[in-house]
Structures are given as C-alpha cells and as structure tokens.
Amino acid sequence: MAFCGDTVTFELELPFSAHGAAWLRTNLGGASKSRREIIHAVEKEEIRLDGAWYDIPMNLTGEAVFSVTVPLTEPGHFQAKCFFMETGAHDPVWPEGENCIINAEPAGTCGANIIYNAFVRQFSETFRSRGAEKERIRHLAGQIEEHGYTVIPESGKFRDLKEKIPFIFGELGCRVLHLLPVHPTPTTFARMGSFGSPYAALSFTDVDGALARFDPAATPMEQFLELADAVHYHNGHLFLDIAINHTGWGATIHEKHPEWLMRKPDGQIEQPGAWGVVWEDLTRLDYSNQDLWKYMADIFLLWCSRGVDGYRCDAGYMIPVKAWEYIVAKVRDQYPETVFFLEGLGGPVDTMCRILGKANFNWAYSELFQNYDRNQLENYLPQVFDISAQHGSLVHFAETHDNLRLASFSKTYARMRTALSALMSVCGGFGFANGVEWFAEEKIDVHDICSLNWGAEENQVADIR
C-alpha cells in the first residue's frame, strides 16, 4: 500500500553474470485503461486484454544488478514484475514468485483520516429527552398504536446537523463526516421500531423527507446539498453509508426489477442476516444479475455528483468481488479519488483483503472495538498493521451504532478506548459515533429514540481535539 506522490524502486539481481538488459513489466500509470477494460467486460462483454501493461527499461547499477524508480501518479490497483533478456535470446527470464502488487491511494488519505459518524435523526430536541419523560412519551405512543395508528417521532434534520459542522470540524478536528443512511425508510409496511431502519432503503436515489424541514424554498434533496456544501466549506469530506446488499420491503426496486430479488426454491424472498440474526425488515438482492451491477454503479455516481466524497459500504463482504471491481472502476473513471470504505465485520478476512486489493477499496473496518483485554489487543493489532501495510488501511472505531456506549461502563473507560483508537491508528484512521464526545450512555438504536447527551458539562471534547 502506497500513496500518490510516492515512488517505488524495483531492483533485479541476477544470480549469474550475463550480457543483456532488464525490464520492468507493469500497468502502473495505466489506471484509466485498466478501468475501461473492467467496464467494457461487463457492459460490452469484451475480453479483458490487459492492454495497460508495458515495459520500462531498468538501469544497470552494479555487477548483474538493475534498478528503476517509478513514480505513483494515480490511485489504483497495480501490478509489476522485473525480467531479464539475455543478448540474442528470445525468451525473458522471470524471477520465481507472484507479481508485485501495489495499491496506490489518493495522496490526501495519507493521514488525519478522522471520522465523525452522525445519525441525522438524533440531532433533534426529541432525542435530548431522557429518563421518565422519554418513558412517558413511549407509553403514550404505545397506547395510540394499540388503536391502529402509527406514531412516528419528530426526527433530526439535515439543517440541525449542519449547525454542528463548525463544531465537528473546527472544535473536534475531524476530517470526515460519515452519515448513516439517509434514504427513505418504511413507515408502516414492515417498519422496525419507531422510525423504521435506515438500512431498509426504499429508494437509493432519494433522501428521507423526515430529515428535512418543510421549506417552499428548498426540497429535502436541496437541504442535503446544503449539508454537503457546509462540509466542503470546512475542507471536510462527506461519506454516505449505503447498503446495496439489500432493500427494505416495498422498495422501488421491487416494482421495477422484481427479478433482482434473491428468492428461495419455494419462491419466498430471502432476508439477509449476520451473526445468526435474520434482518426481517430487509430483502436480499441477487448479484448474479449484472444489470444490477450497472444500476448500483449509477447510484454511486449520482451521489458523487451531489457532493459525496466516499462511501461506507454496509455488509460489503456479501457483494461479489467482481461486482465491486466493476462498480469502483465505473465511479473512479469519473471521480478518481472517491474513497470506498468496507464494512466487513463478521466476514472472512481473505474476502476483506480481496475487496481491498482487487476491487480497489481504500479502507475497511478494524475490529479493535471488539477486543478488550491486553492479550486480545496484542494478538489483534499486529494483524491490523500487516493488512494495512499490504492491502489498505483498517480504521479503528472507538464506538459504532452496533456496540454499547463506552460511557455506560465509565467515563474513564470511554476516554481510554477513544485514545486507544486514535493512538493505534494507521494513517490517522479512527472514528467514533456521535455522542462519544459527550459521554452519551444510551446505545444508538437505529430504529428508535436515544439521546446524544449533547452539551453535557462533563465531556471529552478537549481530549478528542
């Protein structure tokens, strides 16, 4: 793993004295050509000819020793290997072993990749109520729903979060605002909890109207764009959480492309899951259909055009590597520095490495937050550093929406785990869910109401900064 602006030196040492020349065969510098071949293989059924490969002459730097230094000028997944051609010979002599693989990352991702994970729904007054008042509201809502009504609490808005941008980037010093999914969610049919799951997208192209204020001067999508502009104004990057492995029940895809739904032999639609849990509010998509790949690539491109700089790909290990290879190539053809961030928790490590490498993802989740005592940390961290050096950076999260709040154990514990994530980070890649800075104790329930503890007098804002 290296960065644009770095150089790589290749050296070939012969075990014998001979007359001839040495060469480096590589596709470095040919990212656009490699991407086009990946795209055309899917869209035009063309055979990939590896036309980006070419030979670079190496310099004789000692007795039977050749070398060449090559600059990395563009992001991408590249390969290279040296060979020797003896004078008068027709066949090159290759060293044993596999090709050298280089994953070149955008120059701007070499450090300070600090992620603030925000759940837009939580940025409202409703989510600040706690204790007896919250229980009273829940009781009232339950009584109403017993009579056949649906009660949906007031949600935080894009503009509420926008007001916090100077704090997130200026006070805390974060560099990336990562939003949990903002797509429309089920409100009556197959709804989970008070709101419906943000991971049960009904449309991948739209935003949930509940996240916007009613304003005749600005549509919900335009209010999302206001948030994107505010992030970029503060020299930040906006990441969007997108779960393309599945949809919510009643999604637009069900109407337009029912053939893309994964079905069991008896015709029932498959419901995905992990860790022995079935996500009953979701429907699994069938990635054996390449038309689905093309559709999803267009979804990513659409959000790039709206100012999204990167994607957290939820349950990304469930998508075939070849599908990701195509989607990433399609996006990078127009937006070459887009960051793809794999949520591979619960998936095989070798699948994660293939997605980081062959599919050219940039980052993946570290599981540091699921390792607790000294023995676990000492066993796990070397693996993090090894994978990060070879394939792509693993990002430590002090806390996510999937685990219990650190401060619910103790404030000292929260401080120490947050510091551990930062100090053990690779390329400064660490993150935390909103509320960590305020010692929030209520676990984030993506289906329901929970407090951020925003503005608490005792906090770790200064520690994080």
C-alpha positions, -999 to 999 in steps of 0.1 A, spaced: 0 0 0 14 34 -10 2 69 -19 1 91 -50 33 111 -49 53 82 -35 80 64 -56 87 27 -58 121 13 -66 124 -21 -82 157 -40 -82 167 -71 -101 198 -90 -91 210 -118 -114 225 -150 -98 248 -152 -128 269 -129 -150 254 -124 -184 251 -98 -212 216 -83 -218 190 -59 -205 165 -59 -177 130 -45 -178 100 -38 -155 67 -50 -169 38 -31 -152 5 -15 -156 15 14 -134 2 46 -150 -25 28 -169 -53 31 -144 -78 46 -169 -71 19 -195 -75 -9 -169 -107 7 -157 -121 9 -192 -114 -28 -197 -132 -38 -165 -162 -16 -175 -163 -29 -211 -161 -65 -200 -194 -60 -181 -212 -35 -204 -200 -48 -238 -189 -84 -230 -154 -76 -243 -125 -98 -233 -100 -81 -210 -67 -79 -228 -46 -62 -201 -37 -35 -226 -24 -13 -198 8 -34 -194 41 -21 -209 78 -25 -203 102 1 -187 139 -4 -192 159 -8 -160 193 8 -153 225 -12 -146 235 -1 -112 262 -27 -103 276 -60 -114 245 -80 -125 222 -56 -106 195 -35 -123 171 -10 -108 144 16 -118 124 41 -97 88 46 -108 65 75 -95 30 67 -84 8 93 -101 -27 80 -98 -49 59 -75 -55 23 -84 -47 -14 -81 -15 -21 -100 10 -50 -106 46 -52 -117 74 -77 -122 110 -75 -134 126 -97 -160 159 -102 -178 165 -106 -215 199 -121 -224 215 -107 -256 204 -128 -285 178 -147 -265 141 -148 -275 125 -156 -241 127 -135 -210 139 -149 -177 115 -143 -149 122 -145 -111 101 -171 -93 70 -159 -73 40 -138 -79 38 -103 -93 44 -73 -70 10 -57 -62 7 -20 -54 -24 -3 -41 -19 34 -47 -41 55 -25 -51 92 -31 -24 115 -16 -49 132 7 -56 100 26 -20 96 39 -30 109 74 -56 126 96 -85 104 84 -106 112 115 -143 102 110 -173 116 128 -202 92 124 -235 111 125 -270 97 127 -291 126 114 -322 115 132 -306 121 166 -300 158 160 -333 170 174 -348 181 207 -368 148 209 -335 129 213 -323 150 241 -352 140 264 -342 112 288 -354 91 317 -390 95 329 -401 120 302 -390 96 274 -407 67 290 -439 87 293 -438 96 256 -432 59 247 -461 49 268 -484 74 251 -472 63 217 -478 27 225 -514 34 237 -522 52 204 -507 25 183 -528 -1 201 -558 16 183 -543 10 148 -524 43 144 -488 47 135 -468 72 157 -435 85 142 -415 109 164 -400 141 151 -367 135 135 -335 155 135 -329 174 102 -301 180 78 -301 216 89 -299 206 126 -267 187 118 -255 215 95 -254 238 125 -230 214 142 -205 213 113 -182 241 127 -180 222 160 -173 188 143 -146 201 120 -134 231 140 -136 221 177 -131 184 174 -108 185 145 -125 157 124 -119 154 87 -147 132 75 -185 134 83 -199 99 78 -237 98 77 -257 67 85 -281 60 56 -304 89 46 -327 71 22 -365 68 27 -374 41 52 -406 20 58 -431 39 80 -460 14 81 -453 -17 60 -425 -38 76 -415 -9 99 -390 -17 127 -392 4 159 -405 40 159 -389 51 126 -381 21 105 -345 10 99 -322 34 79 -307 3 64 -341 -7 49 -338 17 19 -370 22 -1 -351 42 -28 -314 45 -33 -317 78 -52 -337 98 -27 -335 112 8 -360 106 36 -383 137 37 -384 133 75 -348 146 76 -357 179 61 -377 209 72 -408 219 52 -395 249 32 -410 260 -1 -376 274 -10 -357 241 -6 -366 205 -13 -353 177 10 -326 169 -15 -316 206 -17 -313 206 21 -290 175 19 -269 195 -6 -267 224 19 -252 200 44 -227 188 17 -217 224 10 -212 231 47 -188 201 50 -168 212 20 -167 248 32 -148 235 62 -124 215 40 -141 183 51 -152 152 33 -187 137 32 -192 100 34 -225 83 29 -234 49 44 -251 28 17 -262 -8 20 -266 -22 -16 -268 -58 -5 -305 -54 3 -335 -31 4 -365 -25 26 -398 -41 19 -418 -22 -6 -387 -6 -22 -390 9 -57 -367 -19 -70 -395 -44 -61 -418 -27 -85 -393 -20 -113 -370 -50 -111 -385 -79 -92 -361 -102 -110 -333 -87 -89 -347 -101 -57 -330 -133 -43 -356 -160 -38 -356 -194 -21 -366 -225 -40 -402 -221 -27 -404 -186 -41 -400 -167 -8 -378 -136 -9 -346 -141 10 -340 -120 41 -303 -114 48 -286 -115 82 -253 -120 101 -241 -134 134 -271 -158 134 -296 -129 133 -321 -126 103 -328 -90 94 -366 -95 88 -372 -59 76 -348 -64 46 -349 -81 13 -317 -95 -3 -306 -86 -38 -293 -111 -64 -259 -100 -77 -257 -129 -102 -275 -103 -124 -250 -79 -140 -278 -54 -148 -279 -49 -110 -242 -40 -110 -248 -13 -136 -278 1 -117 -258 3 -85 -228 19 -102 -251 46 -115 -264 51 -79 -229 57 -66 -222 81 -95 -254 100 -87 -244 106 -51 -209 117 -62 -225 143 -84 -243 155 -52 -211 161 -34 -204 127 -17 -167 121 -14 -168 85 -1 -189 55 8 -192 32 38 -204 0 22 -225 -18 47 -222 -56 46 -200 -51 16 -184 -85 20 -217 -100 9 -213 -85 -26 -192 -104 -51 -157 -91 -56 -162 -88 -93 -193 -67 -88 -173 -43 -66 -144 -43 -91 -168 -30 -118 -187 -5 -95 -154 10 -82 -139 12 -117 -171 29 -130 -170 55 -102 -133 61 -104 -135 67 -141 -152 100 -133 -143 106 -97 -108 90 -93 -103 100 -56 -136 86 -42 -130 66 -11 -146 32 -6 -148 21 30 -157 -16 36 -179 -27 65 -167 -63 66 -174 -71 102 -183 -107 105 -170 -116 71 -139 -137 62 -106 -118 64 -95 -131 30 -126 -117 14 -119 -83 30 -83 -84 16 -96 -93 -19 -120 -64 -18 -93 -40 -6 -69 -53 -33 -86 -65 -65 -117 -44 -61 -95 -14 -51 -113 -4 -19 -93 21 3 -103 13 39 -120 -14 59 -133 -16 95 -109 -27 122 -124 -49 149 -104 -32 176 -136 -22 193 -144 -59 198 -111 -66 215 -109 -57 252 -81 -71 273 -44 -68 268 -39 -103 254 -67 -97 228 -51 -64 218 -16 -77 215 -29 -106 193 -51 -84 171 -31 -53 164 -2 -69 145 -28 -83 121 -42 -48 116 -8 -34 108 0 -62 85 -32 -60 65 -29 -22 64 6 -23 50 -2 -48 23 -38 -41 12 -55 -10 26 -59 8 59 -80 -7 86 -99 21 105 -104 19 143 -137 30 157 -139 37 193 -177 31 192 -203 24 165 -241 21 164 -236 -17 168 -219 -17 202 -227 -5 237 -218 31 246 -183 32 263 -195 58 288 -222 33 301 -193 14 317 -174 45 328 -162 79 316 -126 69 322 -131 38 301 -146 59 273 -116 83 273 -91 54 273 -108 34 244 -112 66 223 -75 74 229 -65 38 221 -83 40 187 -65 72 178 -30 63 191 -31 28 174 -45 42 141 -30 36 107 -26 68 87 -46 86 114 -77 65 106 -100 64 135 -136 73 141 -164 75 167 -202 77 167 -219 110 176 -223 113 213 -189 98 222 -176 133 228 -205 140 253 -202 107 272 -236 95 259 -246 64 277 -277 52 256 -268 27 229 -277 40 194 -308 23 184 -312 29 146 -349 21 148 -358 43 178 -351 72 201 -319 77 220 -301 107 235 -268 122 223 -263 138 257 -253 169 236 -237 197 255 -230 178 287 -208 197 311 -186 167 316 -172 156 282 -141 146 263 -142 172 236 -108 185 247 -93 150 248 -105 142 212 -93 176 200 
